[in-house]
Amino acid sequence: MSEEVLINVTPRETRVAVLENGVLQEIYIERASKRGLVGNIYKGKVVRVLPGMQAAFVEIGLERAAFLHESDIVESGHELKGQIKEGITRLLHEGQEVVVQVIKDPLGTKGARLTTQLSFAARFLVLMPGIKHVGVSQKITDEAERERLRGLVRAVVGEEPENGYIVRTVTEGVGQAAIEEDVRYLERLWQSIQERIATERAPCIVHEDLSLAMRAMRDLVGPDVEKVRIDSREGFRKAVKFAEKFIPEVAAKIEHYPGERPIFDLYGVEDEIQKALEKKVQLKSGGYLVIDQTESMTTIDVNTGAFVGHRNLEETIFKTNLEAAQAIARQLRLRNLGGIIILDFIDMEDPEHRRQVLQSLERALAKDHARTHICDVSSLGLVEMTRKRTRESLEHILCESCPVCQGRGSLKTPETVCYEIFRELIREARQYEAQQFLVLASSEVVDRMLEDESSSVAELQEFIGKPVKFQVESLYTQEQFDVVPL
């Protein structure tokens, strides 16, 4: 299996596409307007100490001074819970230089929230300078696996490491080579940050959390990736410099794409992104999936569609479900669907067919970066599964709720709206002493009133004893109307 990573850079947006055998599997999008400061490390200067609040304001070069509370100050060499509680004035004084990391973005009139406990992540590990501790994410619940991972880290960094390491949830099942690679990367990064801390003058930034392009190099470029193609010359230079310093084994795979044709067009990525926003996904056999995203869960329905098979119905259903299993695994990654997911495969009589479809789904999901868990087929023939939410779904990044239907996905018919107007006219005729009534509505509703419902309108005018006029409002949606007494 050959993999490629494509990076498309424009001034305000960066997009990363992961292709397997030429087919888009994952898309990542980062916009300049949405990039926060969380994770950035600054060399700052204390400008004010507030003993009453046990806090200090630190100038880090932003519009407003940032806020550092005593509870977020950790002295080097202490365990994670070894925070000092001896008063802010013992720990800080005005004019003091301090190295801090942003843990909360500025909001409204409030400045950023800071901590002195630095941490930065690689693919599988988080390094915490000065904390002599090796921990494992609480989300890894298997005790044997927790001990195995802790042992792997200690085998690389020693029993009493100079810096602390936390094993991330995605590390479950990985081997020692990946751990060693991460430790090397994090040590190089920490060395680089220390050099900047020693030479830069406060206030200044000493480490900015990686941009999407650099995170893609760190997290997505594994042994299976043959090349990374970047369509920006500046982006290419930065990527090569980053790779040579921190992940030298990746540097040779990076290429600059200078072509006239946009790189995403060349590989058909733009078309695939558009398709990934649609509810219906066509299968090659003629069957199709229907994907519905809601607040609480995502449902995926499998249908045979135009596929009729060659031998019998059971064979047709089995082949459609097998193809659907592969397509579902791809759509989960491509759309980045997370949380509870309900899969409604077409009912299969043969238990062996059910087993093979589930097996096929598990194999296809093995390539997913996000952790997934599949349950057995329920008595109703549904497959329940979960997928870890790692970031917002593609739909949430690119779309917003329809202002016309408010996200329902359907509109009241012109006929329904006409009858609502009739009821409103009767209601208002009883309340107001008007000479006549003016109805403002969309063209679809007014057309129906004057054509299909014209006899009903005549009856209504006779019933209320007042004439009714109609006026098209071009900006009104199909469901909007106003009844104005004149």
C-alpha positions as CSV (number, residue, x, y, z in Angstrom):
1,M,0.0,0.0,0.0
2,S,1.5,3.3,-1.1
3,E,0.6,6.5,0.8
4,E,1.1,10.1,-0.1
5,V,0.5,13.3,2.0
6,L,-0.5,16.5,0.1
7,I,-0.2,19.9,1.7
8,N,-2.1,22.8,0.2
9,V,-1.0,26.2,1.6
10,T,-2.9,29.5,1.1
11,P,-2.4,32.7,3.2
12,R,-5.3,32.1,5.6
13,E,-5.8,28.3,5.3
14,T,-3.7,25.1,5.2
15,R,-5.2,21.8,4.2
16,V,-3.5,18.4,4.4
17,A,-4.8,15.3,2.5
18,V,-3.8,11.7,3.1
19,L,-4.1,9.4,0.1
20,E,-3.8,5.7,0.1
21,N,-3.2,4.1,-3.4
22,G,-4.4,7.4,-4.9
23,V,-7.7,7.5,-2.9
24,L,-8.4,10.3,-0.4
25,Q,-8.7,8.9,3.1
26,E,-8.3,11.8,5.5
27,I,-8.5,15.6,5.3
28,Y,-7.2,18.1,7.9
29,I,-8.0,21.9,7.7
30,E,-6.5,24.7,9.8
31,R,-7.5,28.4,9.4
32,A,-5.4,31.3,10.5
33,S,-8.5,33.0,12.2
34,K,-9.1,29.9,14.4
35,R,-5.5,29.2,15.5
36,G,-5.3,29.8,19.2
37,L,-2.3,30.4,21.5
38,V,-2.8,27.3,23.7
39,G,0.5,25.4,23.8
40,N,2.7,28.4,23.0
41,I,5.7,28.9,25.3
42,Y,6.8,32.5,26.2
43,K,9.7,34.0,28.1
44,G,7.8,36.7,30.0
45,K,8.3,39.4,32.6
46,V,6.2,39.8,35.7
47,V,4.6,43.2,35.7
48,R,2.4,43.0,38.7
49,V,2.0,40.7,41.7
50,L,-1.4,40.5,43.5
51,P,-1.1,38.9,46.9
52,G,-4.8,39.2,47.6
53,M,-5.6,37.1,44.5
54,Q,-2.5,34.9,44.9
55,A,-1.8,35.7,41.2
56,A,0.4,37.7,38.9
57,F,0.2,39.5,35.6
58,V,2.9,38.5,33.1
59,E,3.9,40.5,30.0
60,I,4.4,38.0,27.2
61,G,4.2,40.3,24.2
62,L,0.4,40.1,23.6
63,E,-2.2,42.9,23.6
64,R,-3.0,42.3,27.2
65,A,-0.8,41.0,30.1
66,A,-1.5,37.3,30.8
67,F,-2.7,35.9,34.1
68,L,-0.7,33.4,36.2
69,H,-2.3,31.9,39.3
70,E,-0.3,30.4,42.2
71,S,-1.9,27.0,41.6
72,D,-0.4,27.0,38.1
73,I,3.2,27.5,39.4
74,V,5.2,24.3,39.7
75,E,8.7,24.2,40.9
76,S,11.2,22.1,38.9
77,G,11.9,18.6,40.3
78,H,8.5,18.0,41.8
79,E,6.1,15.3,41.0
80,L,2.9,16.3,39.1
81,K,1.0,16.9,42.3
82,G,3.9,18.7,44.0
83,Q,2.6,22.3,43.5
84,I,3.9,24.9,45.9
85,K,1.3,26.6,48.2
86,E,3.5,29.1,50.0
87,G,2.2,32.4,48.7
88,I,2.7,34.2,45.4
89,T,5.1,36.8,46.8
90,R,7.6,34.0,47.8
91,L,7.5,32.7,44.2
92,L,7.4,35.8,42.1
93,H,8.3,39.5,42.2
94,E,7.9,42.4,39.8
95,G,10.5,42.5,37.0
96,Q,11.3,38.8,37.3
97,E,11.7,36.8,34.0
98,V,9.6,33.6,33.9
99,V,9.0,30.9,31.3
100,V,5.3,30.1,30.9
101,Q,2.9,28.2,28.6
102,V,-0.6,29.3,27.5
103,I,-3.3,27.0,28.8
104,K,-6.3,29.2,28.0
105,D,-6.7,31.7,25.1
106,P,-7.5,35.4,25.8
107,L,-11.3,35.9,25.9
108,G,-13.1,39.2,25.8
109,T,-11.4,41.6,28.2
110,K,-9.4,38.8,29.9
111,G,-5.8,38.0,29.0
112,A,-4.4,34.5,28.4
113,R,-4.1,32.1,31.3
114,L,-0.6,30.7,32.0
115,T,1.2,27.9,33.7
116,T,4.9,27.4,34.5
117,Q,4.5,23.6,34.0
118,L,5.6,23.2,30.4
119,S,4.5,20.3,28.2
120,F,4.7,19.5,24.5
121,A,3.5,16.5,22.6
122,A,4.9,14.1,20.0
123,R,2.9,11.4,18.3
124,F,2.8,9.0,21.3
125,L,4.4,10.9,24.2
126,V,4.1,14.2,26.1
127,L,7.3,15.6,27.6
128,M,7.1,17.6,30.9
129,P,10.4,19.2,31.8
130,G,11.4,19.0,35.4
131,I,8.8,16.5,36.4
132,K,10.5,13.2,37.4
133,H,7.6,11.0,36.5
134,V,6.5,8.5,33.8
135,G,2.7,8.3,33.6
136,V,0.1,6.7,31.3
137,S,-3.1,8.2,30.0
138,Q,-6.1,7.2,32.2
139,K,-8.0,6.3,29.1
140,I,-5.8,3.3,28.6
141,T,-7.6,1.0,31.1
142,D,-5.9,-2.4,30.5
143,E,-3.5,-2.7,33.5
144,A,-1.1,-5.0,31.6
145,E,-0.9,-2.6,28.7
146,R,-0.3,0.3,31.0
147,E,2.6,-1.6,32.6
148,R,4.0,-2.6,29.2
149,L,4.0,1.0,27.9
150,R,5.5,2.4,31.2
151,G,8.3,-0.3,30.9
152,L,9.0,0.7,27.2
153,V,9.4,4.3,28.1
154,R,11.6,3.5,31.1
155,A,13.8,1.3,28.9
156,V,14.5,4.3,26.7
157,V,14.7,7.2,29.3
158,G,15.9,5.3,32.4
159,E,14.4,4.5,35.7
160,E,14.9,8.1,37.0
161,P,14.5,10.3,34.0
162,E,15.5,13.9,34.1
163,N,12.2,15.0,32.5
164,G,8.7,13.5,32.8
165,Y,6.8,11.6,30.1
166,I,3.1,10.9,29.8
167,V,2.0,8.1,27.4
168,R,-0.8,9.3,25.2
169,T,-4.0,7.3,24.5
170,V,-3.1,6.6,20.9
171,T,0.1,4.7,22.1
172,E,-2.0,1.6,22.9
173,G,-0.4,-1.4,21.1
174,V,2.7,0.4,19.7
175,G,6.3,-1.0,19.9
176,Q,9.6,0.2,21.3
177,A,10.8,1.7,18.0
178,A,8.0,4.2,17.9
179,I,8.7,5.2,21.5
180,E,12.4,5.7,20.8
181,E,11.6,7.9,17.8
182,D,9.3,10.1,19.9
183,V,11.8,10.4,22.7
184,R,14.5,11.5,20.2
185,Y,12.1,14.1,18.7
186,L,11.0,15.5,22.1
187,E,14.6,15.7,23.4
188,R,15.7,17.6,20.3
189,L,12.7,20.0,20.6
190,W,13.4,20.6,24.3
191,Q,17.0,21.3,23.5
192,S,16.0,23.8,20.9
193,I,13.6,25.6,23.3
194,Q,16.2,25.8,26.0
195,E,18.6,27.4,23.6
196,R,16.0,30.1,22.7
197,I,15.2,30.6,26.4
198,A,18.9,31.3,27.1
199,T,19.5,33.7,24.3
200,E,16.1,35.6,23.7
201,R,15.1,38.7,25.7
202,A,11.7,38.8,27.5
203,P,9.0,39.3,26.5
204,C,9.1,36.9,23.5
205,I,7.8,33.7,22.2
206,V,10.2,30.8,22.5
207,H,8.1,28.0,21.1
208,E,4.9,28.2,19.0
209,D,2.7,25.1,18.9
210,L,3.3,23.5,15.5
211,S,1.3,24.6,12.5
212,L,-0.9,22.0,10.8
213,A,1.7,21.3,8.1
214,M,4.4,20.5,10.7
215,R,2.0,18.5,12.9
216,A,1.2,16.4,9.7
217,M,4.9,15.8,9.3
218,R,5.2,14.7,12.9
219,D,2.0,12.6,13.2
220,L,1.1,11.4,9.7
221,V,4.3,10.6,7.9
222,G,5.1,7.0,8.8
223,P,7.1,4.3,7.0
224,D,4.3,3.7,4.5
225,V,4.3,7.3,3.2
226,E,6.3,7.5,0.0
227,K,6.3,11.3,-0.4
228,V,5.0,14.5,1.0
229,R,4.1,17.1,-1.7
230,I,3.8,20.8,-0.7
231,D,2.5,23.4,-3.2
232,S,4.1,26.4,-1.4
233,R,7.8,27.2,-1.8
234,E,8.0,28.8,1.6
235,G,6.0,26.0,3.2
236,F,8.4,23.5,1.5
237,R,11.5,25.2,2.9
238,K,10.0,25.3,6.4
239,A,9.0,21.6,6.2
240,V,12.5,20.5,5.1
241,K,14.2,22.6,7.8
242,F,11.8,21.2,10.5
243,A,12.3,17.6,9.2
244,E,16.1,17.9,9.1
245,K,16.2,19.1,12.7
246,F,13.6,16.9,14.3
247,I,12.7,13.9,12.0
248,P,15.6,13.5,9.6
249,E,14.2,10.2,8.2
250,V,11.3,12.2,6.7
251,A,13.3,15.0,5.0
252,A,14.1,13.0,1.8
253,K,10.4,12.3,1.2
254,I,9.4,16.0,1.0
255,E,8.9,17.5,-2.5
256,H,7.8,20.9,-3.8
257,Y,4.9,20.9,-6.2
258,P,5.4,23.8,-8.6
259,G,2.6,22.9,-11.1
260,E,0.1,25.4,-12.6
261,R,-2.9,23.1,-11.8
262,P,-3.8,23.2,-8.1
263,I,-2.5,20.1,-6.3
264,F,-5.9,19.1,-4.8
265,D,-7.5,19.3,-8.3
266,L,-4.7,17.2,-9.8
267,Y,-5.4,14.4,-7.3
268,G,-9.2,14.8,-7.3
269,V,-9.2,15.9,-3.7
270,E,-11.6,18.9,-4.2
271,D,-14.3,16.6,-5.7
272,E,-13.9,14.1,-2.8
273,I,-14.3,16.9,-0.2
274,Q,-17.5,18.0,-1.9
275,K,-18.8,14.4,-1.9
276,A,-17.9,14.1,1.8
277,L,-20.4,16.8,2.6
278,E,-23.3,14.9,1.0
279,K,-25.6,12.5,2.9
280,K,-25.5,9.9,0.2
281,V,-22.4,7.8,-0.7
282,Q,-22.6,5.7,-3.9
283,L,-21.0,2.2,-3.8
284,K,-19.4,0.8,-7.0
285,S,-21.9,-2.1,-7.0
286,G,-24.9,0.3,-7.3
287,G,-25.7,0.2,-3.6
288,Y,-25.3,3.3,-1.4
289,L,-24.9,4.6,2.2
290,V,-27.0,7.3,3.8
291,I,-25.0,9.1,6.6
292,D,-26.9,11.2,9.2
293,Q,-24.9,13.3,11.7
294,T,-26.9,14.4,14.8
295,E,-25.8,15.9,18.2
296,S,-25.9,12.6,20.0
297,M,-24.7,10.1,17.4
298,T,-24.1,9.3,13.7
299,T,-26.2,6.7,11.8
300,I,-25.1,5.0,8.6
301,D,-27.7,3.1,6.6
302,V,-26.7,0.6,3.9
303,N,-29.0,0.0,0.9
304,T,-28.7,-2.4,-2.1
305,G,-30.0,0.3,-4.5
306,A,-29.6,-0.8,-8.1
307,F,-27.5,-3.8,-7.3
308,V,-29.4,-7.0,-8.0
309,G,-26.6,-9.6,-7.9
310,H,-26.3,-12.7,-10.1
311,R,-27.3,-15.7,-8.0
312,N,-29.7,-14.9,-5.2
313,L,-30.8,-12.3,-2.7
314,E,-28.5,-13.4,0.1
315,E,-25.4,-13.2,-2.1
316,T,-26.5,-9.7,-3.2
317,I,-26.9,-8.5,0.4
318,F,-23.6,-10.1,1.5
319,K,-21.6,-8.5,-1.3
320,T,-23.2,-5.1,-0.7
321,N,-22.5,-5.3,3.0
322,L,-18.8,-6.3,2.4
323,E,-18.4,-3.3,0.1
324,A,-20.2,-1.0,2.5
325,A,-17.9,-2.1,5.4
326,Q,-14.9,-0.8,3.4
327,A,-16.7,2.4,2.4
328,I,-17.9,3.1,6.0
329,A,-14.3,2.8,7.4
330,R,-13.1,5.3,4.8
331,Q,-16.0,7.8,5.4
332,L,-15.4,7.8,9.2
333,R,-11.8,8.9,8.6
334,L,-12.6,11.3,5.7
335,R,-15.5,13.0,7.5
336,N,-13.8,12.6,10.9
337,L,-17.0,11.3,12.5
338,G,-16.7,10.6,16.3
339,G,-18.7,9.5,19.3
340,I,-21.4,6.9,19.0
341,I,-22.0,5.5,15.5
342,I,-24.8,3.1,14.6
343,L,-24.4,1.0,11.4
344,D,-27.5,-0.4,9.8
345,F,-26.2,-3.2,7.5
346,I,-28.8,-5.0,5.3
347,D,-30.1,-8.0,7.3
348,M,-28.1,-11.2,6.7
349,E,-29.5,-14.7,7.5
350,D,-26.2,-16.5,7.4
351,P,-24.2,-16.1,10.6
352,E,-20.9,-16.7,8.7
353,H,-21.8,-13.7,6.4
354,R,-22.3,-11.5,9.5
355,R,-19.0,-12.6,10.9
356,Q,-17.1,-11.9,7.7
357,V,-18.7,-8.4,7.3
358,L,-17.7,-7.5,10.9
359,Q,-14.2,-8.9,10.3
360,S,-13.9,-6.8,7.1
361,L,-15.0,-3.7,9.0
362,E,-12.4,-4.3,11.7
363,R,-9.6,-4.8,9.2
364,A,-10.5,-1.6,7.4
365,L,-10.6,0.4,10.6
366,A,-7.2,-0.9,11.7
367,K,-5.6,1.9,9.5
368,D,-7.6,4.6,11.4
369,H,-5.5,7.0,13.5
370,A,-8.4,7.5,15.9
371,R,-9.3,4.7,18.3
372,T,-12.4,2.7,17.5
373,H,-14.4,0.0,19.3
374,I,-16.9,-2.3,17.6
375,C,-19.7,-4.2,19.3
376,D,-21.4,-7.3,17.9
377,V,-24.5,-7.2,15.7
378,S,-27.5,-6.4,17.9
379,S,-30.8,-8.3,17.8
380,L,-32.1,-5.7,15.4
381,G,-29.2,-6.2,13.0
382,L,-27.5,-3.0,14.0
383,V,-23.7,-2.6,14.7
384,E,-22.9,-0.2,17.4
385,M,-19.4,1.3,17.5
386,T,-17.5,4.3,18.9
387,R,-14.7,6.4,17.4
388,K,-12.6,8.7,19.5
389,R,-13.3,12.4,18.8
390,T,-10.0,13.9,17.9
391,R,-11.2,17.2,16.3
392,E,-14.2,18.7,14.8
393,S,-15.9,16.8,11.9
394,L,-15.4,18.0,8.3
395,E,-19.0,19.2,8.2
396,H,-18.6,21.3,11.3
397,I,-15.5,22.9,10.0
398,L,-16.8,23.7,6.5
399,C,-20.5,24.2,7.0
400,E,-23.1,25.9,9.3
401,S,-26.8,25.1,9.9
402,C,-29.1,26.1,7.0
403,P,-30.8,29.4,8.0
404,V,-33.9,28.4,6.0
405,C,-34.6,25.0,7.7
406,Q,-32.6,25.6,10.9
407,G,-30.7,22.4,10.4
408,R,-33.8,20.2,10.1
409,G,-33.0,19.2,6.6
410,S,-36.6,19.7,5.4
411,L,-39.1,22.5,4.8
412,K,-42.8,22.8,5.2
413,T,-44.5,22.5,1.8
414,P,-46.2,25.5,0.2
415,E,-49.6,23.7,0.8
416,T,-48.8,23.5,4.6
417,V,-47.8,27.2,4.8
418,C,-51.0,28.2,2.9
419,Y,-53.2,26.5,5.5
420,E,-51.2,28.1,8.3
421,I,-51.9,31.5,6.6
422,F,-55.7,30.7,6.5
423,R,-55.7,30.0,10.2
424,E,-53.7,33.2,10.9
425,L,-56.2,35.2,8.8
426,I,-59.1,33.9,10.8
427,R,-57.3,34.6,14.1
428,E,-56.5,38.2,13.1
429,A,-60.0,38.9,11.7
430,R,-61.4,38.2,15.1
431,Q,-58.8,40.4,16.9
432,Y,-58.6,43.5,14.6
433,E,-61.2,45.8,13.1
434,A,-59.4,46.0,9.7
435,Q,-60.7,47.0,6.3
436,Q,-58.6,44.3,4.5
437,F,-55.6,42.1,5.1
438,L,-52.2,42.0,3.2
439,V,-50.3,38.7,3.2
440,L,-46.6,38.8,2.6
441,A,-45.0,35.5,1.6
442,S,-42.6,33.7,-0.7
443,S,-43.3,33.4,-4.4
444,E,-44.0,29.6,-4.1
445,V,-46.7,30.2,-1.4
446,V,-48.3,33.2,-3.2
447,D,-48.4,31.3,-6.5
448,R,-50.2,28.4,-4.8
449,M,-52.7,30.8,-3.1
450,L,-53.6,32.4,-6.4
451,E,-53.8,29.2,-8.4
452,D,-54.4,25.9,-6.6
453,E,-56.0,27.5,-3.5
454,S,-57.9,30.3,-5.3
455,S,-61.3,28.8,-4.5
456,S,-60.3,28.3,-0.8
457,V,-59.1,32.0,-0.7
458,A,-62.5,33.1,-2.1
459,E,-64.4,31.0,0.6
460,L,-62.1,32.5,3.3
461,Q,-62.8,36.1,2.2
462,E,-66.5,35.4,2.4
463,F,-66.2,33.8,5.8
464,I,-64.2,36.7,7.4
465,G,-66.0,39.4,5.4
466,K,-62.8,41.2,4.4
467,P,-60.8,41.2,1.2
468,V,-57.3,39.6,1.2
469,K,-54.4,40.8,-0.9
470,F,-51.1,38.9,-1.6
471,Q,-47.6,40.3,-2.1
472,V,-44.4,38.4,-2.9
473,E,-41.4,39.1,-0.6
474,S,-38.3,37.9,-2.5
475,L,-36.2,37.6,0.7
476,Y,-38.8,35.4,2.6
477,T,-38.1,31.7,2.8
478,Q,-40.8,29.2,2.0
479,E,-41.9,29.0,5.6
480,Q,-42.0,32.7,6.3
481,F,-45.1,34.9,6.1
482,D,-46.7,37.9,7.6
483,V,-50.4,38.9,7.8
484,V,-50.8,42.7,8.0
485,P,-54.2,44.2,8.9
486,L,-54.9,47.4,6.9
